[in-house]
Amino acid sequence: KLAVLPVPSVTKMAATPLAAVQADWENREFVETVATGIKRIVEFLNNFESTTRYRMAVLNEKITSLERSLDFIEAKVNKSNEAN
């Protein structure tokens, strides 16, 4: 689940160097949090794509097998109808 993150306020100029360092640290933490969230989303999507691709390949094999069986049965039925 994604959490809504507060954006650090950087609109005010820091009155002291310590405040500037603190504001910079907050900004870097925010950027790192966003980057980590994006990495997690990308990892999920890559895993989902890989899993889905595998499942689709398995499903495709099953459908191909069923189509072959259906063709065989149709041929037998047609041959039987022709014999009568």
Backbone as CSV, one residue per row, in Angstrom:
resi,resn,N_x,N_y,N_z,CA_x,CA_y,CA_z,C_x,C_y,C_z
1,LYS,0.838,-1.173,0.000,0.000,0.000,0.000,0.882,1.235,0.000
2,LEU,0.463,2.207,-0.770,1.227,3.435,-0.845,0.715,4.420,0.196
3,ALA,1.642,5.043,0.875,1.291,6.033,1.880,1.441,7.422,1.275
4,VAL,0.592,8.315,1.670,0.700,9.700,1.225,1.754,10.360,2.084
5,LEU,2.768,10.886,1.426,3.878,11.476,2.145,3.767,12.992,2.141
6,PRO,4.033,13.612,3.281,4.012,15.078,3.303,5.240,15.626,2.579
7,VAL,5.034,16.666,1.794,6.147,17.292,1.093,6.805,18.273,2.045
8,PRO,8.120,18.142,2.248,8.800,19.062,3.156,8.697,20.493,2.648
9,SER,8.509,21.422,3.570,8.389,22.809,3.131,9.787,23.389,2.961
10,VAL,10.053,23.834,1.762,11.343,24.450,1.463,11.142,25.850,0.906
11,THR,9.925,26.344,1.021,9.638,27.658,0.463,10.242,28.781,1.297
12,LYS,10.409,28.549,2.578,11.004,29.568,3.445,12.517,29.426,3.428
13,MET,13.188,30.530,3.345,14.649,30.500,3.381,15.089,30.207,4.820
14,ALA,16.072,29.372,4.936,16.577,29.011,6.257,17.304,30.197,6.868
15,ALA,17.007,30.436,8.127,17.605,31.580,8.813,19.038,31.290,9.224
16,THR,19.353,30.030,9.470,20.697,29.681,9.914,21.222,28.530,9.077
17,PRO,22.513,28.356,9.061,23.071,27.217,8.320,22.540,25.876,8.842
18,LEU,22.306,25.800,10.148,21.772,24.562,10.713,20.377,24.280,10.166
19,ALA,19.562,25.312,10.055,18.225,25.141,9.496,18.307,24.740,8.022
20,ALA,19.272,25.287,7.299,19.453,24.933,5.890,19.849,23.467,5.754
21,VAL,20.727,23.020,6.638,21.147,21.616,6.621,19.956,20.720,6.954
22,GLN,19.163,21.114,7.931,17.984,20.336,8.317,16.992,20.255,7.163
23,ALA,16.750,21.382,6.486,15.826,21.398,5.354,16.358,20.516,4.227
24,ASP,17.664,20.604,3.980,18.269,19.767,2.940,18.125,18.293,3.297
25,TRP,18.338,17.955,4.547,18.211,16.564,5.006,16.778,16.067,4.805
26,GLU,15.791,16.897,5.160,14.393,16.521,4.980,14.075,16.298,3.502
27,ASN,14.602,17.178,2.655,14.375,17.011,1.212,14.996,15.715,0.705
28,ARG,16.185,15.420,1.138,16.854,14.179,0.704,16.099,12.946,1.205
29,GLU,15.594,13.000,2.431,14.801,11.890,2.962,13.536,11.689,2.137
30,PHE,12.889,12.792,1.785,11.676,12.719,0.982,11.972,12.108,-0.388
31,VAL,13.030,12.571,-1.034,13.403,12.046,-2.349,13.734,10.559,-2.240
32,GLU,14.429,10.160,-1.191,14.771,8.748,-1.001,13.523,7.909,-0.788
33,THR,12.572,8.436,-0.022,11.318,7.713,0.215,10.552,7.520,-1.087
34,VAL,10.477,8.575,-1.895,9.788,8.477,-3.181,10.512,7.494,-4.093
35,ALA,11.831,7.574,-4.158,12.611,6.667,-5.008,12.427,5.216,-4.576
36,THR,12.408,4.973,-3.283,12.199,3.608,-2.777,10.808,3.109,-3.157
37,GLY,9.821,3.975,-3.049,8.465,3.596,-3.449,8.390,3.245,-4.925
38,ILE,9.045,4.036,-5.748,9.059,3.769,-7.190,9.763,2.450,-7.480
39,LYS,10.856,2.185,-6.798,11.576,0.914,-6.988,10.685,-0.270,-6.627
40,ARG,9.932,-0.155,-5.545,9.040,-1.238,-5.135,7.953,-1.472,-6.176
41,ILE,7.414,-0.392,-6.721,6.384,-0.520,-7.758,6.961,-1.198,-8.992
42,VAL,8.151,-0.794,-9.398,8.786,-1.387,-10.577,9.072,-2.870,-10.342
43,GLU,9.554,-3.223,-9.160,9.798,-4.635,-8.853,8.502,-5.436,-8.923
44,PHE,7.416,-4.877,-8.374,6.124,-5.555,-8.433,5.686,-5.755,-9.873
45,LEU,5.771,-4.696,-10.673,5.333,-4.796,-12.072,6.174,-5.791,-12.863
46,ASN,7.474,-5.805,-12.627,8.330,-6.781,-13.320,7.973,-8.204,-12.918
47,ASN,7.735,-8.424,-11.645,7.348,-9.750,-11.164,5.991,-10.150,-11.737
48,PHE,5.047,-9.213,-11.740,3.723,-9.473,-12.288,3.813,-9.831,-13.765
49,GLU,4.609,-9.090,-14.514,4.765,-9.348,-15.948,5.359,-10.729,-16.191
50,SER,6.371,-11.077,-15.421,7.021,-12.371,-15.574,6.062,-13.513,-15.258
51,THR,5.353,-13.387,-14.154,4.394,-14.419,-13.754,3.270,-14.536,-14.776
52,THR,2.761,-13.403,-15.228,1.672,-13.405,-16.200,2.122,-14.006,-17.522
53,ARG,3.329,-13.667,-17.958,3.862,-14.225,-19.207,3.955,-15.751,-19.110
54,TYR,4.419,-16.263,-17.978,4.519,-17.715,-17.785,3.131,-18.355,-17.821
55,ARG,2.194,-17.772,-17.078,0.844,-18.341,-17.039,0.181,-18.313,-18.410
56,MET,0.406,-17.258,-19.170,-0.154,-17.179,-20.522,0.457,-18.244,-21.427
57,ALA,1.747,-18.520,-21.270,2.399,-19.555,-22.069,1.803,-20.926,-21.749
58,VAL,1.581,-21.199,-20.468,0.973,-22.476,-20.066,-0.438,-22.576,-20.628
59,LEU,-1.201,-21.515,-20.522,-2.561,-21.495,-21.053,-2.556,-21.693,-22.567
60,ASN,-1.613,-21.086,-23.253,-1.499,-21.243,-24.696,-1.223,-22.703,-25.067
61,GLU,-0.364,-23.361,-24.317,-0.089,-24.784,-24.570,-1.352,-25.622,-24.392
62,LYS,-2.123,-25.351,-23.357,-3.360,-26.092,-23.116,-4.366,-25.865,-24.245
63,ILE,-4.484,-24.615,-24.689,-5.412,-24.314,-25.778,-4.968,-25.005,-27.068
64,THR,-3.693,-25.000,-27.345,-3.180,-25.671,-28.536,-3.479,-27.161,-28.481
65,SER,-3.296,-27.761,-27.327,-3.593,-29.185,-27.166,-5.079,-29.457,-27.384
66,LEU,-5.935,-28.612,-26.826,-7.375,-28.778,-27.022,-7.765,-28.613,-28.493
67,GLU,-7.144,-27.671,-29.179,-7.428,-27.480,-30.604,-7.035,-28.716,-31.412
68,ARG,-5.905,-29.300,-31.084,-5.481,-30.521,-31.781,-6.466,-31.659,-31.523
69,SER,-6.893,-31.800,-30.282,-7.870,-32.844,-29.948,-9.180,-32.609,-30.694
70,LEU,-9.621,-31.382,-30.752,-10.853,-31.047,-31.457,-10.728,-31.350,-32.948
71,ASP,-9.593,-31.005,-33.536,-9.367,-31.321,-34.954,-9.426,-32.829,-35.185
72,PHE,-8.833,-33.592,-34.293,-8.826,-35.052,-34.415,-10.255,-35.594,-34.326
73,ILE,-11.013,-35.110,-33.346,-12.403,-35.577,-33.174,-13.253,-35.190,-34.383
74,GLU,-13.080,-33.972,-34.879,-13.825,-33.543,-36.065,-13.500,-34.427,-37.263
75,ALA,-12.248,-34.774,-37.420,-11.847,-35.635,-38.535,-12.497,-37.012,-38.404
76,LYS,-12.527,-37.547,-37.171,-13.161,-38.856,-36.960,-14.663,-38.793,-37.257
77,VAL,-15.313,-37.731,-36.818,-16.752,-37.581,-37.044,-17.022,-37.444,-38.542
78,ASN,-16.246,-36.636,-39.225,-16.419,-36.457,-40.668,-16.199,-37.767,-41.416
79,LYS,-15.204,-38.511,-41.004,-14.913,-39.802,-41.635,-16.071,-40.778,-41.396
80,SER,-16.615,-40.746,-40.189,-17.743,-41.610,-39.842,-18.975,-41.246,-40.663
81,ASN,-19.218,-39.953,-40.852,-20.359,-39.485,-41.631,-20.207,-39.858,-43.102
82,GLU,-18.998,-39.811,-43.593,-18.742,-40.161,-44.986,-18.948,-41.655,-45.223
83,ALA,-18.656,-42.467,-44.220,-18.776,-43.923,-44.354,-20.263,-44.330,-44.406
84,ASN,-21.124,-43.549,-43.815,-22.557,-43.877,-43.780,-23.185,-43.388,-45.016
